[in-house]
Amino acid sequence: MNKIWQNYEKGMAVFDKCHSPTVQSQWLALKDEIGEFVREPNLSEIWDIVHAAGRLLYKLIGIPLYLLAYPTVRKHSQRFEEYGCIRSIRNCEGKCCGKNS
């Protein structure tokens, strides 16, 4: 479990360094996740919405509610461990991908 949290924190730090986590960017991320759910409703997308909403709330109130979305935390951790990016390979923008970023 500790390794999951460590990889998640590292991965999010790398991602946030390249994509500044502003209130506006977190709002757009939440809207994107909701759009993905509308296009393809499934449980994984619900957890992604909870995670994105938690990241937005963290920017607003400082409570890390995004950690409640453990399935998404675990998914980001696994991706970061595998190829150095929290995003899926198909959505990786080439920034922040690779363990040497």
N, C-alpha and C positions, 0 to 999 in steps of 0.2 A: 504493500500500500504506500509506503514511504517513497518508493521509486516512482510511482505514478504521480504523486504530488510534486516531486522534484522535477520530473520531466515536464509536467504541466507548467510549473512556474518558469522554468527555463524557456520553454516554447513560447509562452505568452510574453515573456520579457523580450525575446527576439522579435516576435510579431509586433509588439507595441513600439519597439524602437523604430521599426520601418513604417508603421501605420499608427500615428499618434492617436491614443484613445481619448479623444475629446467627446464632449456631450453630443455634438453633432454627428461625429463618426459612429458613436455607439447607437444613436437613434437610427441612423441609416442601416447599420448592421442588423438591428432589431427588425426594421421594415423588410430587409432582404430575407431574413429568416422566416418571417410571416409569409412573404411571397412564395418562398420555397415550399412551405407547408401547404399553402393553397394549391400549388401546382401538383404536389405529390404528398398528400397527407399520410403521415406515419409517426410512430412513437419517437423515432430518432429526431425527427424535425421538431417535435414538441419539446424535447430536451434542449435542442439547439435554441429554441425561442426562450426557454427559461434561462439559459446561459446568457444569451444576448440581453435579455431584460435585466438580469442580475448585474451584468457589466455596466449597463446604463445607470441603474440605481446606485451602483458603487460610485460612479462619477458624481452623482447628485447628493448622496447621503453618507458615503464612506463605509457602508456595511457590505462585506463581500458575499452578497447573496448568490452570486454566480456559482459559488462552490456547491450549492444545493443541486445543481445540474450535474451530478456525478457521472452519468453516462457520457456526457459531452466532455467533461474534464478528462475522463479515461481515454476517450477517442483522441482528443488533442495530444495527450501524453504519449499514446502509442504512435501516432503519426510523427511527433517530434523525435521520438526514439528511433523510428525506422528510417526517416529521410530528412529530418531536421526542419520540418515545417509543420505547423499545426493544421494547415488547410489540406484538403484533399489534393491529390496530385493533379486532378483535372482543373481545380480552382486556384492552384498556386500561381502567383503572378511572376515568379522568378525572383522576387525580392524575398529575403528572409528564408529562402529555401537552401538547405544545405547546412550541415553541422558547423561549418566554418564561417557562417554569417555573423 
